[in-house]
Amino acid sequence: MPDSAIRHISSVRYGKATCNLRYDNTMFSELVLDHFRNPRNAGKLADATAEVHATNPVCGDVLELAIRLENGAIAEARFLCRGCTTSIACASFLTERLTGCSVSAARSITAESISEALGGLPAATFHGAQLATDALSILLAKLP
């Protein structure tokens, strides 16, 4: 792979540890990279109606997903993610998709629909979309 395909992102701090993130810009769509570089709705949701943690035991990615319901619709969605480029991008995309969505419409979101909407994820990184929908399924199961 040519050096021009490898990009470095500024250091990210996790507690006391600093991580230097790298990604291959030929592997991901611009939309995936945009959600990774500029995640939407990241952070805790203090007044959450439901909140879950999901983990991919194979790669170790961890996703915390929270929503706040108002009048049967998802008024707000937030996430925290420790994971790869696609896990972060898919979680960010999912929270955008969920905001303003009915619970019944949220049940129709699939890993395939997230991947397609993000321009298609490579097979090796599809687990990011799967983690997002796993968290969503667990969260929706907690709702009345």
Backbone as JSON Lines, residues from 0, in Angstrom:
{"i":0,"aa":"M","n":[0.84,-1.17,0.0],"ca":[0.0,0.0,0.0],"c":[0.89,1.24,0.0]}
{"i":1,"aa":"P","n":[0.61,2.21,-0.84],"ca":[1.44,3.41,-0.88],"c":[1.3,4.2,0.41]}
{"i":2,"aa":"D","n":[2.38,4.89,0.81],"ca":[2.35,5.69,2.02],"c":[1.27,6.76,1.98]}
{"i":3,"aa":"S","n":[0.93,7.25,0.8],"ca":[-0.08,8.3,0.69],"c":[-1.46,7.8,1.11]}
{"i":4,"aa":"A","n":[-1.66,6.48,1.13],"ca":[-2.95,5.94,1.53],"c":[-3.1,5.87,3.04]}
{"i":5,"aa":"I","n":[-2.01,5.94,3.77],"ca":[-2.06,5.88,5.22],"c":[-2.1,7.3,5.77]}
{"i":6,"aa":"R","n":[-3.08,7.57,6.58],"ca":[-3.24,8.89,7.19],"c":[-3.1,8.74,8.71]}
{"i":7,"aa":"H","n":[-2.57,9.73,9.33],"ca":[-2.48,9.76,10.78],"c":[-3.45,10.81,11.3]}
{"i":8,"aa":"I","n":[-4.13,10.47,12.36],"ca":[-5.03,11.4,13.0],"c":[-4.35,11.82,14.29]}
{"i":9,"aa":"S","n":[-4.6,13.02,14.72],"ca":[-3.98,13.48,15.95],"c":[-4.26,12.52,17.09]}
{"i":10,"aa":"S","n":[-3.41,12.56,18.07],"ca":[-3.51,11.66,19.21],"c":[-4.84,11.82,19.92]}
{"i":11,"aa":"V","n":[-5.34,10.71,20.42],"ca":[-6.58,10.68,21.18],"c":[-6.26,10.16,22.56]}
{"i":12,"aa":"R","n":[-6.82,10.81,23.59],"ca":[-6.55,10.36,24.95],"c":[-7.71,9.54,25.48]}
{"i":13,"aa":"Y","n":[-7.39,8.42,26.1],"ca":[-8.34,7.57,26.81],"c":[-7.83,7.48,28.23]}
{"i":14,"aa":"G","n":[-8.39,8.27,29.13],"ca":[-7.88,8.31,30.49],"c":[-6.46,8.83,30.48]}
{"i":15,"aa":"K","n":[-5.53,8.03,31.0],"ca":[-4.12,8.43,31.05],"c":[-3.36,7.97,29.82]}
{"i":16,"aa":"A","n":[-3.96,7.15,28.99],"ca":[-3.28,6.61,27.81],"c":[-3.52,7.5,26.6]}
{"i":17,"aa":"T","n":[-2.53,7.59,25.75],"ca":[-2.65,8.31,24.49],"c":[-2.52,7.32,23.35]}
{"i":18,"aa":"C","n":[-3.44,7.4,22.42],"ca":[-3.42,6.5,21.27],"c":[-3.23,7.32,20.01]}
{"i":19,"aa":"N","n":[-2.35,6.88,19.14],"ca":[-2.21,7.49,17.82],"c":[-3.0,6.64,16.85]}
{"i":20,"aa":"L","n":[-4.02,7.24,16.26],"ca":[-4.92,6.5,15.37],"c":[-4.43,6.59,13.94]}
{"i":21,"aa":"R","n":[-4.54,5.46,13.23],"ca":[-4.2,5.41,11.81],"c":[-5.34,4.74,11.07]}
{"i":22,"aa":"Y","n":[-5.53,5.12,9.85],"ca":[-6.53,4.46,9.03],"c":[-6.07,4.5,7.58]}
{"i":23,"aa":"D","n":[-6.65,3.63,6.8],"ca":[-6.36,3.53,5.37],"c":[-7.48,4.26,4.64]}
{"i":24,"aa":"N","n":[-7.16,5.4,4.02],"ca":[-8.22,6.19,3.4],"c":[-8.7,5.62,2.07]}
{"i":25,"aa":"T","n":[-8.14,4.53,1.6],"ca":[-8.65,3.89,0.39],"c":[-9.69,2.83,0.73]}
{"i":26,"aa":"M","n":[-9.82,2.52,2.0],"ca":[-10.68,1.43,2.44],"c":[-12.11,1.88,2.76]}
{"i":27,"aa":"F","n":[-12.28,3.15,3.12],"ca":[-13.56,3.63,3.61],"c":[-14.12,4.74,2.73]}
{"i":28,"aa":"S","n":[-15.45,4.83,2.72],"ca":[-16.1,5.93,2.01],"c":[-15.85,7.24,2.75]}
{"i":29,"aa":"E","n":[-16.05,8.33,2.05],"ca":[-15.89,9.64,2.69],"c":[-16.88,9.82,3.83]}
{"i":30,"aa":"L","n":[-18.08,9.23,3.71],"ca":[-19.08,9.36,4.76],"c":[-18.62,8.62,6.03]}
{"i":31,"aa":"V","n":[-18.05,7.44,5.87],"ca":[-17.51,6.71,7.03],"c":[-16.43,7.55,7.69]}
{"i":32,"aa":"L","n":[-15.52,8.08,6.9],"ca":[-14.43,8.88,7.46],"c":[-14.94,10.15,8.11]}
{"i":33,"aa":"D","n":[-15.99,10.76,7.56],"ca":[-16.56,11.96,8.16],"c":[-17.17,11.64,9.52]}
{"i":34,"aa":"H","n":[-17.92,10.55,9.62],"ca":[-18.51,10.16,10.91],"c":[-17.43,9.77,11.91]}
{"i":35,"aa":"F","n":[-16.34,9.2,11.44],"ca":[-15.23,8.85,12.33],"c":[-14.51,10.1,12.83]}
{"i":36,"aa":"R","n":[-14.21,11.01,11.91],"ca":[-13.47,12.22,12.28],"c":[-14.33,13.19,13.08]}
{"i":37,"aa":"N","n":[-15.63,13.23,12.78],"ca":[-16.56,14.19,13.39],"c":[-17.79,13.45,13.91]}
{"i":38,"aa":"P","n":[-17.61,12.61,14.91],"ca":[-18.75,11.82,15.38],"c":[-19.89,12.71,15.89]}
{"i":39,"aa":"R","n":[-21.08,12.33,15.51],"ca":[-22.28,13.05,15.94],"c":[-22.84,12.37,17.19]}
{"i":40,"aa":"N","n":[-23.39,13.16,18.08],"ca":[-24.1,12.66,19.26],"c":[-23.24,11.81,20.19]}
{"i":41,"aa":"A","n":[-21.96,12.09,20.24],"ca":[-21.08,11.36,21.15],"c":[-21.21,11.93,22.55]}
{"i":42,"aa":"G","n":[-21.25,11.05,23.53],"ca":[-21.31,11.48,24.92],"c":[-22.39,10.76,25.69]}
{"i":43,"aa":"K","n":[-22.44,11.04,26.97],"ca":[-23.44,10.45,27.86],"c":[-24.78,11.15,27.66]}
{"i":44,"aa":"L","n":[-25.85,10.42,27.94],"ca":[-27.19,10.98,27.91],"c":[-27.75,10.87,29.33]}
{"i":45,"aa":"A","n":[-27.72,11.98,30.05],"ca":[-28.05,11.99,31.48],"c":[-29.47,11.52,31.77]}
{"i":46,"aa":"D","n":[-30.42,11.9,30.96],"ca":[-31.83,11.57,31.22],"c":[-32.34,10.46,30.28]}
{"i":47,"aa":"A","n":[-31.51,9.46,30.07],"ca":[-31.85,8.38,29.12],"c":[-33.03,7.55,29.61]}
{"i":48,"aa":"T","n":[-33.89,7.2,28.67],"ca":[-34.97,6.25,28.93],"c":[-34.41,4.84,29.01]}
{"i":49,"aa":"A","n":[-33.44,4.55,28.15],"ca":[-32.78,3.24,28.13],"c":[-31.34,3.42,27.7]}
{"i":50,"aa":"E","n":[-30.48,2.59,28.27],"ca":[-29.05,2.64,27.98],"c":[-28.5,1.22,28.04]}
{"i":51,"aa":"V","n":[-27.63,0.88,27.07],"ca":[-27.05,-0.46,27.04],"c":[-25.57,-0.39,26.68]}
{"i":52,"aa":"H","n":[-24.88,-1.47,27.0],"ca":[-23.49,-1.67,26.59],"c":[-23.46,-2.92,25.73]}
{"i":53,"aa":"A","n":[-22.78,-2.85,24.62],"ca":[-22.6,-4.02,23.75],"c":[-21.11,-4.15,23.44]}
{"i":54,"aa":"T","n":[-20.68,-5.39,23.32],"ca":[-19.26,-5.65,23.06],"c":[-19.14,-6.67,21.94]}
{"i":55,"aa":"N","n":[-18.14,-6.47,21.11],"ca":[-17.78,-7.47,20.12],"c":[-16.63,-8.27,20.74]}
{"i":56,"aa":"P","n":[-16.88,-9.51,21.16],"ca":[-15.84,-10.26,21.86],"c":[-14.66,-10.64,20.97]}
{"i":57,"aa":"V","n":[-14.83,-10.62,19.66],"ca":[-13.76,-10.99,18.75],"c":[-12.71,-9.88,18.66]}
{"i":58,"aa":"C","n":[-13.18,-8.64,18.44],"ca":[-12.24,-7.53,18.25],"c":[-12.09,-6.66,19.49]}
{"i":59,"aa":"G","n":[-13.01,-6.78,20.45],"ca":[-12.92,-6.0,21.67],"c":[-13.58,-4.64,21.63]}
{"i":60,"aa":"D","n":[-14.23,-4.27,20.51],"ca":[-14.92,-2.99,20.43],"c":[-16.06,-2.95,21.45]}
{"i":61,"aa":"V","n":[-16.28,-1.78,22.05],"ca":[-17.31,-1.6,23.06],"c":[-18.16,-0.4,22.67]}
{"i":62,"aa":"L","n":[-19.47,-0.56,22.73],"ca":[-20.39,0.52,22.39],"c":[-21.41,0.68,23.5]}
{"i":63,"aa":"E","n":[-21.57,1.92,23.94],"ca":[-22.63,2.29,24.88],"c":[-23.62,3.13,24.08]}
{"i":64,"aa":"L","n":[-24.87,2.72,24.07],"ca":[-25.91,3.4,23.32],"c":[-27.04,3.79,24.27]}
{"i":65,"aa":"A","n":[-27.51,5.02,24.17],"ca":[-28.58,5.5,25.03],"c":[-29.58,6.3,24.21]}
{"i":66,"aa":"I","n":[-30.86,6.21,24.59],"ca":[-31.91,6.99,23.94],"c":[-32.82,7.61,24.99]}
{"i":67,"aa":"R","n":[-33.48,8.68,24.59],"ca":[-34.52,9.3,25.39],"c":[-35.78,9.33,24.56]}
{"i":68,"aa":"L","n":[-36.83,8.75,25.09],"ca":[-38.12,8.71,24.39],"c":[-39.0,9.87,24.84]}
{"i":69,"aa":"E","n":[-39.75,10.41,23.89],"ca":[-40.79,11.39,24.16],"c":[-41.95,11.08,23.24]}
{"i":70,"aa":"N","n":[-43.12,10.86,23.81],"ca":[-44.33,10.6,23.04],"c":[-44.15,9.45,22.05]}
{"i":71,"aa":"G","n":[-43.47,8.4,22.45],"ca":[-43.31,7.21,21.61],"c":[-42.26,7.32,20.53]}
{"i":72,"aa":"A","n":[-41.55,8.43,20.49],"ca":[-40.5,8.61,19.48],"c":[-39.16,8.83,20.19]}
{"i":73,"aa":"I","n":[-38.1,8.57,19.47],"ca":[-36.76,8.76,20.02],"c":[-36.4,10.23,19.84]}
{"i":74,"aa":"A","n":[-36.39,10.95,20.94],"ca":[-36.12,12.39,20.9],"c":[-34.62,12.66,20.83]}
{"i":75,"aa":"E","n":[-33.84,11.77,21.42],"ca":[-32.39,11.97,21.44],"c":[-31.7,10.62,21.56]}
{"i":76,"aa":"A","n":[-30.56,10.5,20.91],"ca":[-29.73,9.29,20.98],"c":[-28.28,9.72,21.12]}
{"i":77,"aa":"R","n":[-27.54,9.03,21.97],"ca":[-26.12,9.32,22.18],"c":[-25.35,8.01,22.28]}
{"i":78,"aa":"F","n":[-24.05,8.13,22.05],"ca":[-23.21,6.93,22.14],"c":[-21.83,7.27,22.69]}
{"i":79,"aa":"L","n":[-21.2,6.26,23.24],"ca":[-19.78,6.27,23.57],"c":[-19.23,4.98,22.98]}
{"i":80,"aa":"C","n":[-18.1,5.08,22.31],"ca":[-17.55,3.89,21.65],"c":[-16.04,3.86,21.8]}
{"i":81,"aa":"R","n":[-15.54,2.7,22.14],"ca":[-14.11,2.44,22.09],"c":[-13.94,1.33,21.06]}
{"i":82,"aa":"G","n":[-13.45,1.72,19.89],"ca":[-13.36,0.74,18.83],"c":[-12.69,1.29,17.59]}
{"i":83,"aa":"C","n":[-12.86,0.56,16.53],"ca":[-12.21,0.89,15.26],"c":[-12.98,1.99,14.52]}
{"i":84,"aa":"T","n":[-12.44,2.38,13.4],"ca":[-13.03,3.43,12.57],"c":[-14.5,3.16,12.28]}
{"i":85,"aa":"T","n":[-14.81,1.94,11.82],"ca":[-16.2,1.67,11.43],"c":[-17.13,1.57,12.63]}
{"i":86,"aa":"S","n":[-16.65,1.08,13.76],"ca":[-17.51,1.01,14.94],"c":[-17.93,2.41,15.36]}
{"i":87,"aa":"I","n":[-16.99,3.34,15.37],"ca":[-17.3,4.72,15.74],"c":[-18.21,5.36,14.68]}
{"i":88,"aa":"A","n":[-17.89,5.18,13.42],"ca":[-18.7,5.76,12.35],"c":[-20.12,5.2,12.35]}
{"i":89,"aa":"C","n":[-20.26,3.9,12.53],"ca":[-21.6,3.29,12.52],"c":[-22.42,3.74,13.72]}
{"i":90,"aa":"A","n":[-21.8,3.87,14.88],"ca":[-22.52,4.35,16.07],"c":[-22.97,5.79,15.86]}
{"i":91,"aa":"S","n":[-22.1,6.62,15.31],"ca":[-22.45,8.01,15.02],"c":[-23.62,8.07,14.03]}
{"i":92,"aa":"F","n":[-23.51,7.31,12.95],"ca":[-24.58,7.28,11.95],"c":[-25.89,6.8,12.57]}
{"i":93,"aa":"L","n":[-25.81,5.75,13.38],"ca":[-27.01,5.2,14.0],"c":[-27.72,6.24,14.86]}
{"i":94,"aa":"T","n":[-26.99,7.0,15.66],"ca":[-27.65,7.99,16.51],"c":[-28.33,9.07,15.68]}
{"i":95,"aa":"E","n":[-27.74,9.43,14.56],"ca":[-28.42,10.39,13.67],"c":[-29.7,9.81,13.13]}
{"i":96,"aa":"R","n":[-29.63,8.57,12.73],"ca":[-30.81,7.89,12.15],"c":[-31.91,7.71,13.18]}
{"i":97,"aa":"L","n":[-31.53,7.47,14.44],"ca":[-32.52,7.22,15.49],"c":[-33.23,8.49,15.94]}
{"i":98,"aa":"T","n":[-32.55,9.61,15.92],"ca":[-33.14,10.84,16.43],"c":[-34.36,11.23,15.6]}
{"i":99,"aa":"G","n":[-35.51,11.32,16.27],"ca":[-36.77,11.64,15.61],"c":[-37.5,10.43,15.06]}
{"i":100,"aa":"C","n":[-36.92,9.28,15.22],"ca":[-37.45,8.03,14.67],"c":[-38.45,7.39,15.65]}
{"i":101,"aa":"S","n":[-39.47,6.74,15.13],"ca":[-40.36,5.97,15.99],"c":[-39.66,4.69,16.42]}
{"i":102,"aa":"V","n":[-40.12,4.12,17.5],"ca":[-39.54,2.86,17.98],"c":[-39.76,1.76,16.94]}
{"i":103,"aa":"S","n":[-40.92,1.73,16.32],"ca":[-41.18,0.69,15.32],"c":[-40.26,0.84,14.11]}
{"i":104,"aa":"A","n":[-39.99,2.07,13.69],"ca":[-39.06,2.28,12.58],"c":[-37.64,1.91,12.98]}
{"i":105,"aa":"A","n":[-37.27,2.16,14.23],"ca":[-35.93,1.81,14.71],"c":[-35.71,0.3,14.64]}
{"i":106,"aa":"R","n":[-36.78,-0.46,14.83],"ca":[-36.66,-1.93,14.78],"c":[-36.3,-2.44,13.39]}
{"i":107,"aa":"S","n":[-36.5,-1.63,12.38],"ca":[-36.21,-2.06,11.0],"c":[-34.77,-1.76,10.57]}
{"i":108,"aa":"I","n":[-34.0,-1.1,11.4],"ca":[-32.61,-0.77,11.06],"c":[-31.76,-2.04,11.16]}
{"i":109,"aa":"T","n":[-31.03,-2.33,10.11],"ca":[-30.18,-3.52,10.08],"c":[-28.72,-3.13,9.85]}
{"i":110,"aa":"A","n":[-27.84,-4.07,10.12],"ca":[-26.41,-3.84,9.84],"c":[-26.21,-3.58,8.35]}
{"i":111,"aa":"E","n":[-26.94,-4.3,7.53],"ca":[-26.84,-4.12,6.08],"c":[-27.29,-2.73,5.65]}
{"i":112,"aa":"S","n":[-28.38,-2.23,6.27],"ca":[-28.85,-0.89,5.89],"c":[-27.88,0.19,6.34]}
{"i":113,"aa":"I","n":[-27.23,0.0,7.48],"ca":[-26.22,0.96,7.93],"c":[-25.03,0.94,6.97]}
{"i":114,"aa":"S","n":[-24.56,-0.25,6.64],"ca":[-23.43,-0.39,5.72],"c":[-23.74,0.27,4.39]}
{"i":115,"aa":"E","n":[-24.91,-0.01,3.84],"ca":[-25.3,0.55,2.55],"c":[-25.36,2.07,2.6]}
{"i":116,"aa":"A","n":[-25.97,2.61,3.67],"ca":[-26.1,4.06,3.81],"c":[-24.75,4.76,3.94]}
{"i":117,"aa":"L","n":[-23.77,4.04,4.48],"ca":[-22.42,4.6,4.63],"c":[-21.53,4.33,3.42]}
{"i":118,"aa":"G","n":[-22.11,3.86,2.35],"ca":[-21.35,3.65,1.13],"c":[-20.77,2.26,0.98]}
{"i":119,"aa":"G","n":[-21.17,1.35,1.84],"ca":[-20.7,-0.04,1.78],"c":[-19.43,-0.22,2.59]}
{"i":120,"aa":"L","n":[-19.51,-1.07,3.6],"ca":[-18.34,-1.36,4.43],"c":[-17.62,-2.59,3.88]}
{"i":121,"aa":"P","n":[-16.3,-2.57,3.9],"ca":[-15.56,-3.77,3.51],"c":[-15.91,-4.92,4.46]}
{"i":122,"aa":"A","n":[-15.87,-6.13,3.98],"ca":[-16.23,-7.29,4.8],"c":[-15.45,-7.34,6.1]}
{"i":123,"aa":"A","n":[-14.19,-6.96,6.05],"ca":[-13.35,-7.01,7.25],"c":[-13.77,-6.01,8.32]}
{"i":124,"aa":"T","n":[-14.58,-5.03,7.95],"ca":[-14.99,-4.01,8.93],"c":[-16.5,-3.97,9.13]}
{"i":125,"aa":"F","n":[-17.21,-4.9,8.57],"ca":[-18.68,-4.95,8.7],"c":[-19.1,-5.11,10.16]}
{"i":126,"aa":"H","n":[-18.2,-5.64,10.99],"ca":[-18.53,-5.85,12.39],"c":[-18.92,-4.55,13.09]}
{"i":127,"aa":"G","n":[-18.49,-3.39,12.57],"ca":[-18.88,-2.11,13.16],"c":[-20.38,-1.88,13.04]}
{"i":128,"aa":"A","n":[-20.95,-2.21,11.89],"ca":[-22.4,-2.09,11.7],"c":[-23.14,-3.13,12.53]}
{"i":129,"aa":"Q","n":[-22.56,-4.31,12.64],"ca":[-23.19,-5.36,13.44],"c":[-23.22,-4.98,14.92]}
{"i":130,"aa":"L","n":[-22.13,-4.4,15.42],"ca":[-22.1,-3.96,16.82],"c":[-23.18,-2.9,17.06]}
{"i":131,"aa":"A","n":[-23.33,-1.96,16.15],"ca":[-24.34,-0.92,16.3],"c":[-25.74,-1.51,16.37]}
{"i":132,"aa":"T","n":[-26.04,-2.45,15.49],"ca":[-27.39,-3.04,15.5],"c":[-27.58,-4.02,16.65]}
{"i":133,"aa":"D","n":[-26.51,-4.66,17.1],"ca":[-26.62,-5.5,18.3],"c":[-27.01,-4.64,19.5]}
{"i":134,"aa":"A","n":[-26.33,-3.5,19.65],"ca":[-26.65,-2.59,20.75],"c":[-28.08,-2.09,20.63]}
{"i":135,"aa":"L","n":[-28.49,-1.75,19.41],"ca":[-29.85,-1.27,19.19],"c":[-30.88,-2.34,19.56]}
{"i":136,"aa":"S","n":[-30.65,-3.57,19.16],"ca":[-31.58,-4.67,19.48],"c":[-31.71,-4.86,21.0]}
{"i":137,"aa":"I","n":[-30.59,-4.82,21.69],"ca":[-30.61,-4.97,23.15],"c":[-31.37,-3.81,23.78]}
{"i":138,"aa":"L","n":[-31.12,-2.61,23.28],"ca":[-31.78,-1.42,23.81],"c":[-33.29,-1.47,23.57]}
{"i":139,"aa":"L","n":[-33.69,-1.82,22.36],"ca":[-35.13,-1.86,22.05],"c":[-35.86,-2.94,22.85]}
{"i":140,"aa":"A","n":[-35.15,-4.02,23.16],"ca":[-35.75,-5.09,23.97],"c":[-36.04,-4.62,25.4]}
{"i":141,"aa":"K","n":[-35.35,-3.59,25.85],"ca":[-35.56,-3.05,27.2],"c":[-36.77,-2.14,27.29]}
{"i":142,"aa":"L","n":[-37.29,-1.72,26.13],"ca":[-38.42,-0.77,26.13],"c":[-39.74,-1.51,26.34]}
{"i":143,"aa":"P","n":[-40.69,-0.82,26.96],"ca":[-42.01,-1.46,27.18],"c":[-42.77,-1.64,25.89]}
